[in-house]
Amino acid sequence: MSKKLIVAIDGPAGSGKSTTAKLLANKLEYLYLDTGAMYRAITFLALKHNITGNEPEIVELLKRTEIELTYTDGVSKVFADKVDLSEEIRSQEVNSNVSEISKIKQIRQILVEKQRQIGALGGIVMEGRDIGTVVFPNADVKFFLTASIDERTKRRTKEMQEKGKHIPEDIVKENLLNRDKIDSSRKESPLQKAKDAIGVDTSSLSIDEQVNFIYKEIYKVVEQKRPHFEQDK
């Protein structure tokens, strides 16, 4: 695959975006970018400074903070002013507040611009909630992952347990449903499937099956667009 593509993967929490996107990036030998980690980082910092209810202060905090994402040897990390927050941003408190912080217009504008700068050269798999609709509406290939709420609850609960955090399933489910509602109904960059995105229901698929399906779909799209790609050279 000679042309370096921009691959967009969107979907709600627990749909399998992160793991699938990481493995896909490895398979393609592309950069992987978890845009949600950026929103989680500013949410963690807002909680730390006790300013979650003050939008202007959150925006100013983001403006003076350098948020950096790295992906090395299959491990993604997020830093704020060189401080590793990779574990802290996955807390239940951040889970419960990130959708509210993410819907702030200026927060999205600042982070979307940063995401565009990172992905502009292609050769990247970006996952989030608005990659195919807002960040890169002209992405070469777009996917929208979904799964049943019960399956997403099961996955997220297991993920938390593996990190030593034992959260009751009913609380995890309530949090996911609340995030779905906020993400889908927010005014700025709502969670929605792009018209040209390929839908993938991951409810009954293994991670390997998800990755292989998406990988094959990418090659189908590349073959269909090959004349256009040749003109771009």
SERO-4910 file (N, C-alpha, C, O; in steps of 0.05 Angstrom, whole numbers):
BEGIN
 pado doro    nc1    nc2    nc3   cac1   cac2   cac3    cc1    cc2    cc3    oc1    oc2    oc3
  Met    A     17    -24      0      0      0      0     18     25      0     28     33     21
  Ser    A     22     37    -24     42     58    -26     32     85    -15     47     99     -2
  Lys    A      7     91    -20     -3    117     -9     -8    115     20    -20     96     30
  Lys    A      1    135     35     -3    136     64    -31    147     70    -37    171     65
  Leu    A    -48    130     80    -76    137     84    -82    150    111    -67    147    130
  Ile    A   -105    164    112   -116    172    138   -140    153    143   -159    154    127
  Val    A   -138    137    164   -160    119    170   -174    129    195   -162    133    216
  Ala    A   -200    134    193   -216    144    215   -233    122    227   -247    108    213
  Ile    A   -232    119    253   -249    100    267   -264    114    290   -252    124    309
  Asp    A   -290    115    287   -307    128    307   -326    108    320   -329     85    310
  Gly    A   -338    116    342   -358     99    355   -360    105    384   -343    120    395
  Pro    A   -380     95    398   -384    100    426   -364     85    443   -350     67    434
  Ala    A   -363     92    469   -345     78    488   -351     49    490   -375     41    491
  Gly    A   -330     32    490   -334      3    493   -340    -12    468   -346    -35    468
  Ser    A   -339      2    445   -345    -11    420   -321    -25    408   -323    -39    388
  Gly    A   -298    -22    420   -274    -36    411   -255    -19    395   -236    -29    383
  Lys    A   -260      8    395   -244     26    378   -215     25    385   -198     22    367
  Ser    A   -208     28    410   -180     32    418   -163      8    411   -142     10    398
  Thr    A   -171    -16    420   -155    -40    415   -153    -46    386   -132    -52    376
  Thr    A   -176    -43    372   -176    -48    343   -158    -29    328   -142    -37    311
  Ala    A   -160     -3    335   -144     18    322   -114     13    326    -98     17    308
  Lys    A   -106      6    351    -78      0    357    -67    -23    340    -46    -20    327
  Leu    A    -82    -45    339    -73    -68    325    -73    -63    295    -55    -72    280
  Leu    A    -92    -48    285    -93    -41    257    -69    -24    249    -57    -28    228
  Ala    A    -63     -4    266    -40     13    261    -14     -3    260      3      2    242
  Asn    A    -12    -22    277     12    -40    277     13    -56    251     34    -59    239
  Lys    A    -10    -66    243    -12    -83    219     -4    -66    194      8    -76    175
  Leu    A    -13    -41    194     -8    -24    171     19     -9    173     29      3    154
  Glu    A     32    -12    197     56      3    203     51     33    201     66     48    190
  Tyr    A     29     41    213     20     69    214     22     80    243     25     65    262
  Leu    A     20    106    245     18    119    271    -10    115    282    -29    114    266
  Tyr    A    -12    112    308    -39    109    321    -44    133    338    -26    142    353
  Leu    A    -67    145    336    -74    168    353   -101    164    366   -122    162    353
  Asp    A   -101    164    393   -126    162    409   -134    190    416   -124    201    436
  Thr    A   -151    202    400   -159    230    405   -174    233    432   -173    254    444
  Gly    A   -188    212    440   -202    213    465   -184    218    489   -192    230    509
  Ala    A   -159    209    487   -140    212    509   -134    242    513   -129    250    536
  Met    A   -136    258    492   -132    287    495   -154    299    512   -149    316    530
  Tyr    A   -179    291    507   -201    301    522   -200    291    551   -208    305    570
  Arg    A   -191    267    554   -188    255    581   -167    271    597   -170    275    621
  Ala    A   -145    278    583   -124    293    597   -133    319    608   -128    326    631
  Ile    A   -148    335    592   -157    361    601   -179    357    622   -182    374    640
  Thr    A   -194    336    620   -214    330    641   -201    324    667   -209    334    688
  Phe    A   -180    307    667   -165    301    691   -154    326    704   -155    330    728
  Leu    A   -142    344    687   -130    368    698   -152    387    709   -147    400    729
  Ala    A   -175    388    696   -197    405    706   -206    395    734   -212    410    752
  Leu    A   -208    368    736   -215    356    762   -194    362    783   -200    369    806
  Lys    A   -169    360    775   -147    365    794   -147    393    804   -141    398    828
  His    A   -154    412    787   -155    440    794   -182    449    805   -187    473    811
  Asn    A   -201    430    806   -228    435    816   -242    457    801   -254    475    813
  Ile    A   -241    456    774   -253    477    758   -272    465    737   -278    478    716
  Thr    A   -282    441    742   -299    428    722   -324    444    714   -335    440    692
  Gly    A   -333    461    732   -357    477    725   -351    504    714   -369    520    710
  Asn    A   -326    510    708   -318    536    699   -305    534    671   -281    529    668
  Glu    A   -322    537    650   -312    533    623   -289    552    615   -269    542    603
  Pro    A   -290    578    621   -268    596    613   -241    587    626   -220    588    613
  Glu    A   -242    578    651   -217    570    664   -207    544    652   -182    540    650
  Ile    A   -224    526    644   -216    501    631   -202    507    605   -182    495    598
  Val    A   -214    525    590   -203    533    564   -175    545    567   -156    539    553
  Glu    A   -172    563    587   -146    576    592   -126    555    601   -102    557    594
  Leu    A   -135    536    617   -117    514    626   -107    498    602    -83    492    601
  Leu    A   -124    492    583   -116    477    560    -96    493    543    -77    483    533
  Lys    A   -101    519    540    -84    536    524    -56    537    534    -37    540    519
  Arg    A    -52    536    560    -26    538    572    -13    510    578      8    508    591
  Thr    A    -27    489    570    -17    462    575     -9    448    549    -24    449    530
  Glu    A     14    435    549     22    420    525     14    391    529     25    377    545
  Ile    A     -5    383    513    -14    355    513     -1    340    490     -3    348    467
  Glu    A     12    318    497     27    303    477     19    273    479     17    262    501
  Leu    A     15    261    456      9    232    454     32    218    441     43    227    421
  Thr    A     39    195    452     60    179    440     50    150    437     32    141    452
  Tyr    A     61    136    418     54    108    414     79     93    406     89     96    383
  Thr    A     90     77    424    115     64    420    113     34    428    104     28    450
  Asp    A    121     17    410    121    -12    416     94    -22    426     92    -38    445
  Gly    A     72    -12    414     46    -21    421     34     -8    446     13    -17    455
  Val    A     48     11    458     39     24    482     34     54    477     51     69    468
  Ser    A      9     63    483      2     91    479      3    105    506     -5     94    527
  Lys    A     14    129    506     16    145    530      8    174    524     10    184    502
  Val    A     -3    187    545    -10    215    543      5    231    564      6    223    587
  Phe    A     16    254    556     31    271    573     19    299    574      9    309    553
  Ala    A     19    312    597     12    340    600     35    354    612     43    349    635
  Asp    A     47    372    596     72    386    604     93    366    614    105    369    635
  Lys    A     97    345    597    117    324    601    111    305    625    127    287    630
  Val    A     88    308    638     80    290    660     62    268    649     42    273    636
  Asp    A     70    243    653     55    220    643     29    216    659     29    211    683
  Leu    A      6    219    645    -20    217    657    -35    192    647    -60    190    650
  Ser    A    -21    174    634    -34    151    621    -52    135    638    -73    126    629
  Glu    A    -45    131    663    -62    115    682    -84    133    693   -107    124    695
  Glu    A    -77    157    701    -96    175    715   -120    181    698   -142    184    709
  Ile    A   -117    183    671   -139    191    654   -160    169    650   -181    174    638
  Arg    A   -154    145    661   -173    123    657   -190    117    682   -203     97    684
  Ser    A   -190    136    701   -205    132    726   -235    135    721   -243    146    701
  Gln    A   -250    124    739   -279    126    737   -288    155    739   -308    163    726
  Glu    A   -274    171    754   -281    200    757   -278    214    730   -295    230    722
  Val    A   -256    208    716   -252    220    689   -274    209    670   -285    224    654
  Asn    A   -280    183    672   -301    171    655   -327    186    658   -342    191    639
  Ser    A   -333    194    683   -359    206    689   -360    236    681   -382    247    679
  Asn    A   -337    248    676   -337    277    670   -327    284    642   -331    306    632
  Val    A   -314    265    628   -302    272    603   -321    281    581   -315    298    565
  Ser    A   -345    270    580   -365    278    560   -373    307    564   -378    322    544
  Glu    A   -376    316    589   -384    343    594   -362    363    586   -367    384    574
  Ile    A   -337    356    592   -314    373    584   -311    373    554   -305    394    542
  Ser    A   -316    350    541   -312    347    512   -332    363    496   -326    370    473
  Lys    A   -354    371    507   -374    385    491   -369    415    491   -384    430    478
  Ile    A   -349    425    506   -342    454    506   -331    461    479   -311    450    470
  Lys    A   -343    481    466   -336    488    439   -306    495    435   -294    484    417
  Gln    A   -295    512    452   -267    520    449   -248    497    454   -226    496    442
  Ile    A   -255    479    472   -238    456    478   -236    439    453   -214    430    445
  Arg    A   -259    435    440   -259    419    415   -244    432    393   -229    419    378
  Gln    A   -247    458    390   -233    473    369   -203    471    372   -189    466    352
  Ile    A   -193    474    396   -164    473    401   -153    445    396   -133    442    382
  Leu    A   -167    425    406   -157    397    403   -161    387    374   -144    371    364
  Val    A   -182    394    361   -186    386    333   -164    397    315   -154    383    298
  Glu    A   -156    422    320   -134    433    304   -108    418    308    -93    413    289
  Lys    A   -103    411    333    -79    395    340    -80    368    326    -60    358    316
  Gln    A   -104    355    327   -107    329    314   -102    331    284    -90    312    272
  Arg    A   -112    352    272   -108    355    243    -79    359    236    -70    348    215
  Gln    A    -65    373    252    -36    377    248    -21    351    249     -3    345    233
  Ile    A    -28    334    269    -15    309    272    -20    290    249     -2    276    240
  Gly    A    -45    290    239    -52    270    219    -50    280    190    -56    265    171
  Ala    A    -42    304    186    -42    317    159    -26    301    138    -34    301    115
  Leu    A     -4    289    146     13    275    126      3    247    120     15    233    103
  Gly    A    -17    237    134    -27    210    129    -11    189    143      6    196    160
  Gly    A    -16    164    136     -2    142    149    -10    141    178      7    136    196
  Ile    A    -36    145    183    -45    146    211    -73    133    214    -90    135    197
  Val    A    -76    120    237   -103    110    245   -111    127    269    -99    126    290
  Met    A   -133    142    265   -143    160    286   -170    149    296   -187    143    280
  Glu    A   -173    148    322   -198    139    333   -210    159    352   -195    173    367
  Gly    A   -236    161    352   -250    180    369   -280    179    365   -291    158    362
  Arg    A   -292    202    365   -321    204    361   -329    222    338   -352    222    330
  Asp    A   -310    238    329   -316    257    307   -294    258    286   -291    278    272
  Ile    A   -279    237    284   -256    237    265   -267    238    236   -258    255    220
  Gly    A   -285    221    229   -295    220    202   -315    242    195   -320    247    171
  Thr    A   -326    256    215   -346    277    209   -334    305    212   -342    323    197
  Val    A   -315    309    230   -305    336    235   -274    338    232   -265    356    217
  Val    A   -259    321    245   -230    324    244   -219    319    216   -205    336    205
  Phe    A   -227    297    204   -219    291    177   -243    281    161   -245    257    155
  Pro    A   -261    299    153   -284    291    137   -277    279    110   -293    265     97
  Asn    A   -252    284    101   -243    273     75   -223    250     80   -207    244     62
  Ala    A   -224    238    103   -207    214    108   -210    194     86   -232    191     75
  Asp    A   -189    180     80   -189    160     58   -208    137     63   -222    128     45
  Val    A   -209    128     88   -226    106     96   -238    112    124   -223    120    142
  Lys    A   -264    108    127   -277    113    152   -293     89    162   -305     74    147
  Phe    A   -291     85    188   -306     63    200   -321     73    225   -312     92    238
  Phe    A   -344     62    230   -360     69    253   -367     43    268   -383     27    258
  Leu    A   -354     39    291   -358     15    307   -380     18    327   -383     39    340
  Thr    A   -396     -3    330   -418     -3    350   -418    -31    363   -405    -49    354
  Ala    A   -432    -32    385   -436    -58    399   -460    -54    418   -467    -31    425
  Ser    A   -473    -75    426   -496    -73    444   -487    -61    471   -463    -64    478
  Ile    A   -505    -48    485   -497    -36    510   -489    -57    530   -471    -52    547
  Asp    A   -501    -81    530   -493   -102    548   -464   -111    543   -449   -116    561
  Glu    A   -458   -114    517   -431   -122    510   -410   -101    517   -388   -107    527
  Arg    A   -417    -76    512   -399    -54    519   -395    -52    549   -373    -46    558
  Thr    A   -416    -57    564   -414    -56    593   -395    -78    603   -379    -74    620
  Lys    A   -399   -102    591   -382   -125    599   -353   -119    593   -335   -125    609
  Arg    A   -347   -108    570   -319   -102    562   -307    -81    580   -285    -84    590
  Arg    A   -322    -59    585   -311    -38    602   -307    -47    631   -287    -39    643
  Thr    A   -325    -63    641   -322    -73    668   -297    -91    671   -282    -89    690
  Lys    A   -293   -108    651   -270   -125    650   -244   -109    648   -224   -115    662
  Glu    A   -245    -88    632   -222    -70    629   -214    -57    655   -191    -56    662
  Met    A   -234    -48    670   -230    -35    696   -219    -55    716   -200    -49    731
  Gln    A   -230    -79    716   -221   -100    734   -191   -107    730   -176   -112    748
  Glu    A   -184   -108    704   -156   -115    697   -136    -94    707   -113    -99    711
  Lys    A   -147    -70    713   -130    -48    723   -134    -46    753   -125    -26    766
  Gly    A   -147    -66    765   -151    -66    794   -173    -48    804   -174    -42    828
  Lys    A   -191    -40    786   -213    -22    794   -239    -38    791   -248    -45    769
  His    A   -251    -44    814   -275    -61    814   -300    -44    816   -309    -36    838
  Ile    A   -312    -37    793   -336    -21    791   -359    -38    784   -358    -54    765
  Pro    A   -382    -37    800   -405    -53    794   -415    -49    765   -414    -26    755
  Glu    A   -425    -70    752   -433    -68    724   -455    -48    720   -456    -34    700
  Asp    A   -474    -46    740   -496    -27    736   -486      2    735   -497     19    721
  Ile    A   -465      8    750   -454     35    749   -439     40    723   -441     61    711
  Val    A   -425     20    714   -411     22    688   -431     26    666   -427     43    648
  Lys    A   -452     11    666   -473     13    645   -486     41    646   -490     53    625
  Glu    A   -492     51    670   -504     77    672   -486     99    661   -494    117    648
  Asn    A   -460     96    667   -440    115    658   -439    115    627   -438    136    614
  Leu    A   -439     91    615   -437     89    586   -462    101    573   -460    115    553
  Leu    A   -485     96    584   -510    107    573   -511    137    575   -520    151    557
  Asn    A   -501    147    597   -500    176    601   -481    189    581   -487    210    569
  Arg    A   -457    176    577   -438    186    558   -450    185    530   -446    204    514
  Asp    A   -464    164    523   -476    162    497   -495    185    492   -495    197    470
  Lys    A   -511    191    512   -531    213    510   -518    240    506   -525    255    488
  Ile    A   -497    246    522   -483    271    520   -468    273    493   -470    294    480
  Asp    A   -454    252    486   -438    252    462   -455    255    437   -447    269    418
  Ser    A   -478    242    437   -495    242    413   -512    268    410   -520    275    388
  Ser    A   -517    281    433   -535    304    432   -521    331    434   -534    352    432
  Arg    A   -494    331    439   -480    356    442   -481    372    416   -483    361    394
  Lys    A   -480    398    419   -481    416    396   -456    415    379   -457    415    355
  Glu    A   -433    414    392   -407    413    378   -398    385    372   -394    369    390
  Ser    A   -395    379    347   -384    353    338   -397    329    351   -383    314    365
  Pro    A   -423    325    348   -436    303    361   -427    276    350   -417    274    328
  Leu    A   -429    256    367   -422    228    359   -443    219    338   -467    216    345
  Gln    A   -434    215    314   -452    204    293   -436    191    271   -413    197    267
  Lys    A   -449    174    257   -436    159    236   -435    176    211   -455    186    201
  Ala    A   -411    179    200   -408    194    174   -423    179    152   -424    154    153
  Lys    A   -434    193    133   -450    181    112   -434    160     96   -445    140     87
  Asp    A   -407    165     93   -391    147     78   -374    128     95   -355    115     85
  Ala    A   -382    126    121   -367    107    139   -378     79    136   -402     75    131
  Ile    A   -361     60    140   -369     32    139   -376     24    168   -359     25    186
  Gly    A   -401     15    172   -410      7    198   -400    -21    206   -401    -39    189
  Val    A   -391    -24    230   -382    -50    240   -394    -56    267   -387    -42    287
  Asp    A   -412    -75    269   -423    -83    295   -404   -104    307   -402   -126    297
  Thr    A   -391    -96    328   -370   -114    340   -381   -132    363   -365   -145    376
  Ser    A   -407   -132    368   -419   -146    390   -410   -175    392   -404   -185    414
  Ser    A   -409   -188    369   -402   -217    369   -376   -223    355   -370   -246    348
  Leu    A   -360   -202    351   -334   -206    338   -311   -205    358   -311   -190    377
  Ser    A   -291   -222    353   -267   -221    369   -250   -197    359   -255   -187    338
  Ile    A   -230   -189    375   -213   -167    366   -199   -174    340   -198   -157    322
  Asp    A   -189   -199    337   -176   -207    312   -195   -205    288   -187   -197    266
  Glu    A   -220   -213    293   -240   -212    271   -245   -183    263   -249   -177    240
  Gln    A   -247   -165    283   -251   -137    277   -228   -125    260   -233   -112    240
  Val    A   -204   -131    269   -180   -120    256   -179   -131    227   -174   -116    208
  Asn    A   -182   -157    224   -180   -169    197   -202   -159    178   -196   -154    155
  Phe    A   -226   -155    189   -248   -145    172   -241   -117    162   -244   -111    139
  Ile    A   -233    -99    181   -226    -72    174   -203    -70    155   -202    -54    136
  Tyr    A   -183    -87    160   -159    -88    143   -167    -95    114   -157    -82     95
  Lys    A   -184   -115    111   -193   -123     84   -210   -101     71   -207    -96     47
  Glu    A   -226    -87     87   -242    -65     76   -225    -42     66   -231    -29     46
  Ile    A   -203    -37     80   -185    -16     72   -173    -22     45   -171     -4     28
  Tyr    A   -165    -47     41   -154    -55     15   -174    -53     -7   -167    -46    -30
  Lys    A   -200    -59     -1   -221    -56    -22   -223    -27    -30   -225    -21    -54
  Val    A   -223     -9    -11   -225     20    -16   -201     29    -32   -204     45    -51
  Val    A   -177     20    -24   -153     28    -39   -155     20    -68   -147     35    -86
  Glu    A   -164     -4    -73   -166    -14   -101   -186      3   -117   -182      8   -140
  Gln    A   -208     10   -103   -229     26   -117   -218     54   -123   -225     66   -144
  Lys    A   -202     65   -105   -192     92   -109   -165     94   -122   -153    116   -125
  Arg    A   -154     71   -130   -126     71   -141   -121     91   -163   -101    105   -163
  Pro    A   -140     94   -183   -135    114   -204   -132    142   -192   -115    158   -201
  His    A   -148    149   -172   -147    175   -159   -120    178   -144   -108    199   -145
  Phe    A   -112    157   -131    -87    158   -116    -63    162   -135    -44    177   -129
  Glu    A    -65    149   -158    -43    152   -178    -40    181   -187    -18    190   -192
  Gln    A    -63    194   -190    -62    222   -199    -49    240   -178    -38    261   -185
  Asp    A    -51    232   -152    -41    248   -131    -11    247   -129      2    264   -116
  Lys    A      2    228   -141     31    224   -139     46    246   -154     70    247   -154
***
